[in-house]
Amino acid sequence: MDKVNFEETMKELEEVVQKLENGELNLDESIKEFEKGMELSKSASKYLEEAEKKITILVQDKDGKLKEEEF
């Protein structure tokens, strides 16, 4: 999957869910859409994990100085 931003991935995933919920797809099409949805879900999850690793918190130590800590 090409590098796509989180919002685009979520939009595509919502479209897949709507297609599956609609019930108008045959079995083969449903399986393909389900597989696509699983890949999109993995991609979104990976994106969130990477973003979480980048987040740091500024905390004040006992001397009143601000320092960074990992989230």
C-alpha positions, 0 to 999 in steps of 0.5 A: 500500500502506498504511503497514505495519510491516516484520514484517507485510510479511514475514509477508504475503510468506511467505504469498505464497511458501507459496501459490506453492510449494504449486502449487494456484493456477491461472495467473491466481491465481499471477500475482496472488500473484507481483505481490503478492509483488513489491510486498511485497518492494519495500515491505520493501526500501524500509523497510530502506533508510529504516531504514539511513539513520537509523542512526548510529554513535557513534565515539570521536575521537582526543581520546576524545570520542564523535561521531556518524557516519552508518552 
